[in-house]
């Protein structure tokens, strides 16, 4: 599986969130709402997640092995370091990079609507 597109929306804020990311695989599968986070031991890429009723965060989509997770993180951080991505002021609304989101949200570019 090849990473064929990475879109980065940088976030200007004082918190640990540095950017939202959308990644496309094999020009046919897209994952929205990955995040570049500045953690205690440096930057890392967090997978899209949702908050459960008990306040815990669960990944919506994630790699099933550490090798592929490293590939994703390396490519995203390389693009971020090259200066890729538009600046986004915290608090602005953007349809391509929602701050939350329902797992069933559709991609406005693919013409497919979520199930009713």
Protein Blocks (a to p, Z undefined) as FASTA:
>chain_A
ZZfbdcddddddfbfbfbdcdddehhlaccehiacdddfkoccddddddddfkopacdfb
dcfbfklmmmmmmmmmmmmmnopacdddehiacfklcfbdcfkbccfklopacdZZ
